[in-house]
Amino acid sequence: MPAAHRQASHAGPTQKPLRSRMLAAVNIKWSQLRPDLKHDKEALHDELLTFAWETLRMKRELTSLRNLSDRQLGLLLDALSALESQPDLPHSQAMSAPQPTAMGAEIIHLASAEQVHTITKILDFLGWSQEFREGFIQKRFRRTSPAMLSPRHANSLIMILLNTAAARVVKSRGSASRISRKMIAEEIPALKARLGIDRKEGSD
């Protein structure tokens, strides 16, 4: 038997378990980073795909983590590990918690006025009722008002809303039977310009 064939035969059984462990690790780390979505498995999955797509700077639509190469999975794991090591995780409850100072006072970092304005503009564009808006934010960030979000949570909400609004615009054209992530991503710059929110908060 040729040496290359023997190596491939030997490598096959060991590579599959490793890849499975990598996929499992990605999902576990993401679940730990996004406790706000633990009761919404679909949103948890969709936002993981969006995170992977943006982190890896992919041009094609990503519909499953299984479509990633081993190298891409490794890079994604590195990115998730980097988030875990940060003292203020993007979506952790600790992020919004008051931080005591040396004098015993508390510093609470909240969304900027510009972030709140951006969120409100997108919500107005979506035409959601006040009750639905509050429920949507509460479900994901355990707050009912954009003004009570941390800056990172506000950025996250902006991106979620931009993706939702862009998908609606693409769908309204009726030119595609299926709306891809690439189509949504390509629509976002035009939508931001249309709403006059082409600022940093909406693009992080």
C-alpha positions as CSV (number, residue, x, y, z in Angstrom):
1,M,0.0,0.0,0.0
2,P,1.4,3.4,-0.9
3,A,2.6,5.5,2.0
4,A,0.3,8.4,1.1
5,H,-2.7,6.1,1.2
6,R,-1.7,4.6,4.5
7,Q,-1.3,8.0,6.0
8,A,-4.8,9.1,4.7
9,S,-6.3,5.9,6.0
10,H,-4.7,6.4,9.4
11,A,-5.6,10.1,9.5
12,G,-9.2,9.8,8.7
13,P,-10.5,8.2,11.9
14,T,-8.5,10.6,14.1
15,Q,-9.5,13.7,12.2
16,K,-13.2,13.2,12.5
17,P,-13.4,13.1,16.3
18,L,-11.1,16.2,16.5
19,R,-13.4,18.1,14.1
20,S,-16.5,17.1,16.0
21,R,-14.8,18.3,19.2
22,M,-14.0,21.6,17.6
23,L,-17.6,22.1,16.4
24,A,-18.9,21.2,19.9
25,A,-16.4,23.6,21.5
26,V,-17.6,26.5,19.3
27,N,-21.2,25.9,20.2
28,I,-20.5,25.5,23.9
29,K,-18.3,28.7,24.0
30,W,-21.0,30.7,22.1
31,S,-23.7,29.5,24.5
32,Q,-21.7,30.6,27.4
33,L,-21.1,34.0,25.8
34,R,-24.7,34.5,25.0
35,P,-26.8,33.5,28.0
36,D,-29.3,36.1,26.9
37,L,-30.3,33.8,24.1
38,K,-30.4,30.5,26.0
39,H,-34.2,30.3,25.6
40,D,-34.1,31.2,21.9
41,K,-32.1,28.4,20.1
42,E,-32.9,29.7,16.6
43,A,-31.6,33.2,17.4
44,L,-28.6,31.7,19.2
45,H,-27.7,29.7,16.1
46,D,-28.3,32.5,13.7
47,E,-26.2,35.0,15.6
48,L,-23.4,32.4,15.9
49,L,-23.4,32.1,12.1
50,T,-23.4,35.9,11.7
51,F,-20.5,36.1,14.2
52,A,-18.5,33.5,12.3
53,W,-19.3,35.1,9.0
54,E,-18.1,38.5,10.2
55,T,-15.1,37.2,12.1
56,L,-13.8,35.1,9.2
57,R,-14.7,37.9,6.8
58,M,-16.4,35.5,4.5
59,K,-17.8,36.6,1.1
60,R,-20.2,33.7,0.6
61,E,-23.2,33.0,2.7
62,L,-22.6,30.7,5.7
63,T,-25.5,28.4,6.4
64,S,-23.7,25.8,8.7
65,L,-20.6,25.7,10.7
66,R,-19.9,22.3,9.1
67,N,-19.1,24.2,5.9
68,L,-16.1,25.8,7.6
69,S,-12.6,24.3,7.1
70,D,-10.6,23.0,10.1
71,R,-8.5,26.2,9.9
72,Q,-11.5,28.4,9.9
73,L,-12.9,26.5,12.9
74,G,-9.6,27.0,14.7
75,L,-9.7,30.8,14.0
76,L,-13.3,30.9,15.2
77,L,-12.3,29.1,18.4
78,D,-9.5,31.6,18.9
79,A,-11.9,34.5,18.5
80,L,-14.3,33.0,21.0
81,S,-11.5,32.3,23.5
82,A,-10.4,36.0,23.1
83,L,-14.0,37.1,24.0
84,E,-14.0,34.8,27.0
85,S,-10.8,36.3,28.3
86,Q,-12.1,39.8,28.2
87,P,-13.2,41.2,31.6
88,D,-16.4,42.7,30.1
89,L,-17.9,40.1,27.8
90,P,-20.1,41.6,25.0
91,H,-23.2,39.9,26.1
92,S,-22.7,39.0,29.8
93,Q,-24.9,40.3,32.6
94,A,-21.7,41.5,34.3
95,M,-21.3,44.0,31.6
96,S,-24.2,46.1,32.7
97,A,-23.4,45.8,36.4
98,P,-22.3,48.8,38.4
99,Q,-18.6,49.0,39.0
100,P,-17.4,50.3,42.4
101,T,-14.7,52.9,42.4
102,A,-12.0,53.4,45.0
103,M,-14.2,56.0,46.8
104,G,-17.2,53.6,46.9
105,A,-19.2,55.4,44.2
106,E,-20.6,53.5,41.3
107,I,-19.9,54.0,37.6
108,I,-22.6,52.7,35.2
109,H,-21.7,52.8,31.6
110,L,-24.8,53.1,29.4
111,A,-25.5,53.5,25.7
112,S,-24.7,56.9,24.2
113,A,-27.4,59.3,23.1
114,E,-26.3,58.6,19.5
115,Q,-26.6,54.8,19.9
116,V,-30.1,55.3,21.4
117,H,-31.0,57.6,18.5
118,T,-29.8,55.0,16.0
119,I,-31.7,52.2,17.6
120,T,-34.9,54.3,17.7
121,K,-34.6,55.2,14.0
122,I,-34.3,51.5,13.0
123,L,-37.2,50.6,15.3
124,D,-39.3,53.3,13.7
125,F,-38.4,52.1,10.3
126,L,-39.5,48.6,11.3
127,G,-42.7,50.0,12.6
128,W,-42.9,47.9,15.7
129,S,-45.2,48.8,18.5
130,Q,-43.8,50.0,21.8
131,E,-44.9,46.7,23.5
132,F,-43.1,44.6,20.8
133,R,-40.0,46.8,21.0
134,E,-39.7,46.3,24.7
135,G,-40.4,42.6,24.5
136,F,-37.7,42.2,21.8
137,I,-35.0,44.0,23.8
138,Q,-36.1,42.3,27.0
139,K,-35.8,38.9,25.5
140,R,-32.2,39.4,24.4
141,F,-30.7,41.8,26.9
142,R,-33.0,41.8,29.9
143,R,-33.7,45.5,29.5
144,T,-36.8,47.1,28.0
145,S,-35.3,50.5,27.0
146,P,-32.3,51.1,24.6
147,A,-31.2,53.8,27.0
148,M,-30.5,51.2,29.7
149,L,-28.2,49.1,27.6
150,S,-24.5,49.0,27.9
151,P,-22.6,50.4,24.9
152,R,-21.6,46.9,23.7
153,H,-25.2,45.7,24.1
154,A,-26.4,48.7,22.2
155,N,-24.0,47.9,19.3
156,S,-25.2,44.3,19.3
157,L,-28.8,45.4,19.2
158,I,-28.0,47.9,16.3
159,M,-26.5,45.0,14.2
160,I,-29.5,42.7,15.0
161,L,-32.0,45.4,14.0
162,L,-30.0,46.3,10.9
163,N,-30.0,42.7,9.7
164,T,-33.7,42.4,10.4
165,A,-34.5,45.7,8.6
166,A,-32.2,44.9,5.6
167,A,-33.8,41.4,5.3
168,R,-37.2,43.1,5.1
169,V,-36.0,45.5,2.4
170,V,-34.6,42.6,0.3
171,K,-37.8,40.6,0.8
172,S,-40.0,43.5,-0.2
173,R,-38.4,43.5,-3.7
174,G,-39.6,40.0,-4.3
175,S,-36.7,39.3,-6.6
176,A,-35.2,36.4,-4.6
177,S,-36.9,33.2,-3.4
178,R,-34.4,32.9,-0.6
179,I,-32.7,35.8,1.2
180,S,-29.1,35.1,1.9
181,R,-26.8,36.6,4.5
182,K,-24.7,38.1,1.6
183,M,-27.8,39.8,0.2
184,I,-28.5,41.3,3.7
185,A,-24.9,42.4,4.2
186,E,-24.9,44.1,0.8
187,E,-28.1,45.9,1.7
188,I,-27.0,47.3,5.0
189,P,-24.9,50.2,3.8
190,A,-27.7,51.5,1.6
191,L,-30.2,51.2,4.5
192,K,-27.9,53.0,6.9
193,A,-27.5,55.8,4.4
194,R,-31.2,55.9,3.9
195,L,-31.9,56.3,7.6
196,G,-29.0,58.7,8.1
197,I,-27.3,56.4,10.6
198,D,-24.1,55.7,8.7
199,R,-22.1,56.0,11.9
200,K,-19.6,53.7,13.8
201,E,-22.1,52.2,16.1
202,G,-24.0,50.6,13.3
203,S,-20.9,49.1,11.7
204,D,-18.9,47.5,14.6
